[in-house]
Amino acid sequence: MGEVLTVAELEARLAPLRAAGRRIALANGHFDLLHVGHLRYLAAARSEGDVLVVAINDDDSVARLKGAGRPVVPAAERAELLAGLTPVDFVVVFEGDTPAPLLARLRPDVHCKGTDYGSPERVPEHAVVRAYGGRTALVGDPKDHATTDLIARVKALP
């Protein structure tokens, strides 16, 4: 089972893994309501490294980016759920609307994003990752699943 850590705790845990030559992959997102697309994304992200870190947006960020009523599930609970998934080693909650500062601080070998970006160069944090020598990888299946769509389906139930 994975662990939920603060950014400082995560830095301390990654240092010896990196020194031992382990490849660190980082995937990020809101993960508001877990669905199969999330699991497929995380399984594919795990294949990019020896260790998978999942960074999730804090509640304030999700509310700004997704709108009123979001997140449905608070960050602490989203983190705990993600930590229980087999591919996940570590989970960290980050502040702000972009993981760019976290990526620059943690410097994972690979930043994993969903296939909906089309190419690594279209990922907003691509330049940050490239600047420290990391790689951006698009992973997972086609984006046929979305939390917003799932919420709409539930709201439409009689």
C-alpha positions as CSV (number, residue, x, y, z in Angstrom):
1,M,0.0,0.0,0.0
2,G,1.2,3.5,-0.9
3,E,1.8,6.3,1.6
4,V,0.4,9.8,1.8
5,L,3.3,12.2,2.5
6,T,3.9,15.9,2.7
7,V,6.2,17.5,0.1
8,A,9.1,17.6,2.6
9,E,8.6,14.0,3.6
10,L,8.4,12.9,0.0
11,E,11.6,14.7,-0.8
12,A,13.3,12.8,2.0
13,R,11.9,9.4,0.9
14,L,12.8,9.9,-2.8
15,A,16.5,10.9,-2.1
16,P,17.7,7.4,-1.2
17,L,15.6,5.8,-4.0
18,R,17.1,8.2,-6.5
19,A,20.6,7.6,-5.1
20,A,20.0,3.8,-5.6
21,G,19.3,4.4,-9.3
22,R,15.5,4.0,-9.1
23,R,13.5,5.8,-11.8
24,I,10.9,8.2,-10.3
25,A,7.7,8.7,-12.3
26,L,5.1,11.3,-11.3
27,A,1.5,11.5,-12.4
28,N,-0.8,14.3,-11.3
29,G,-4.4,15.2,-11.5
30,H,-7.6,16.0,-9.5
31,F,-8.8,12.4,-9.1
32,D,-12.1,13.7,-7.7
33,L,-14.2,10.5,-8.3
34,L,-12.0,7.5,-9.1
35,H,-13.0,5.7,-12.3
36,V,-11.4,3.1,-14.6
37,G,-9.6,5.7,-16.7
38,H,-7.7,6.8,-13.6
39,L,-6.6,3.3,-12.8
40,R,-5.5,2.7,-16.4
41,Y,-3.6,6.0,-16.4
42,L,-1.8,5.2,-13.1
43,A,-1.0,1.6,-14.2
44,A,0.6,3.0,-17.4
45,A,2.4,5.7,-15.4
46,R,3.9,3.1,-13.1
47,S,5.4,1.3,-16.1
48,E,7.4,4.5,-16.8
49,G,9.4,4.2,-13.5
50,D,10.4,2.1,-10.6
51,V,8.5,4.3,-8.2
52,L,5.2,6.1,-8.8
53,V,4.4,9.4,-7.1
54,V,0.8,10.7,-7.6
55,A,0.4,14.4,-7.0
56,I,-3.1,15.6,-6.5
57,N,-4.5,19.1,-6.5
58,D,-5.7,20.5,-3.2
59,D,-9.3,21.3,-2.7
60,D,-9.0,25.1,-3.4
61,S,-7.3,24.4,-6.7
62,V,-10.0,21.8,-7.7
63,A,-12.7,24.3,-6.9
64,R,-11.1,27.0,-9.0
65,L,-10.4,24.7,-11.9
66,K,-13.6,22.6,-11.9
67,G,-16.2,25.0,-10.5
68,A,-18.8,25.1,-7.8
69,G,-19.4,21.9,-5.9
70,R,-16.0,20.5,-6.6
71,P,-14.2,18.6,-5.4
72,V,-16.9,16.0,-4.4
73,V,-14.3,14.2,-2.4
74,P,-11.9,16.1,-0.1
75,A,-8.1,15.9,-0.8
76,A,-7.3,13.8,2.3
77,E,-9.8,11.2,1.2
78,R,-8.7,11.3,-2.5
79,A,-5.1,10.8,-1.3
80,E,-6.0,7.9,0.9
81,L,-7.9,6.2,-1.9
82,L,-5.1,6.6,-4.4
83,A,-2.5,5.3,-1.9
84,G,-4.5,2.1,-1.7
85,L,-4.1,1.4,-5.5
86,T,-1.5,-1.2,-6.4
87,P,0.5,1.0,-8.9
88,V,0.9,3.9,-6.4
89,D,3.9,4.2,-4.0
90,F,3.5,7.7,-2.7
91,V,0.7,10.4,-2.8
92,V,1.3,14.1,-2.2
93,V,-1.3,16.9,-2.2
94,F,0.0,20.1,-3.8
95,E,-1.2,23.7,-3.6
96,G,-1.8,25.8,-6.7
97,D,-3.3,25.2,-10.0
98,T,-0.2,23.7,-11.6
99,P,2.2,21.0,-10.5
100,A,5.1,22.9,-12.1
101,P,6.7,24.1,-8.8
102,L,6.4,20.6,-7.4
103,L,8.0,19.1,-10.5
104,A,10.8,21.6,-10.3
105,R,11.3,20.7,-6.6
106,L,11.0,16.9,-6.8
107,R,12.6,16.5,-10.3
108,P,11.0,13.1,-11.2
109,D,12.7,11.3,-14.1
110,V,9.3,11.1,-15.9
111,H,6.2,13.3,-15.7
112,C,3.3,11.2,-16.9
113,K,0.2,12.8,-18.3
114,G,-2.9,11.5,-20.1
115,T,-3.2,10.8,-23.8
116,D,-5.6,13.7,-24.3
117,Y,-2.6,16.1,-24.6
118,G,-1.7,14.6,-28.0
119,S,2.0,15.1,-27.6
120,P,4.4,15.6,-24.7
121,E,5.2,19.1,-26.0
122,R,1.6,20.1,-25.4
123,V,1.7,19.3,-21.7
124,P,1.8,22.7,-19.9
125,E,4.7,21.6,-17.6
126,H,6.8,20.1,-20.4
127,A,9.3,23.0,-20.4
128,V,9.8,22.7,-16.7
129,V,10.5,19.0,-16.9
130,R,12.8,19.3,-19.9
131,A,14.8,22.1,-18.1
132,Y,16.0,19.8,-15.4
133,G,16.6,16.9,-17.8
134,G,13.4,14.9,-17.2
135,R,11.1,13.4,-19.7
136,T,7.3,13.9,-20.3
137,A,5.4,10.8,-21.3
138,L,1.8,10.4,-22.4
139,V,0.3,7.3,-20.8
140,G,-3.0,5.5,-20.4
141,D,-5.9,4.8,-22.7
142,P,-7.8,7.3,-24.8
143,K,-9.6,9.7,-22.5
144,D,-13.1,8.1,-22.7
145,H,-13.8,8.6,-19.0
146,A,-14.2,11.9,-17.2
147,T,-15.3,12.7,-13.7
148,T,-17.4,15.6,-15.0
149,D,-19.3,13.2,-17.2
150,L,-19.8,10.7,-14.4
151,I,-21.2,13.5,-12.2
152,A,-23.6,14.5,-15.0
153,R,-24.8,10.9,-15.3
154,V,-25.4,10.6,-11.6
155,K,-27.3,13.9,-11.6
156,A,-29.5,12.7,-14.4
157,L,-30.6,9.6,-12.6
158,P,-34.3,9.5,-11.7
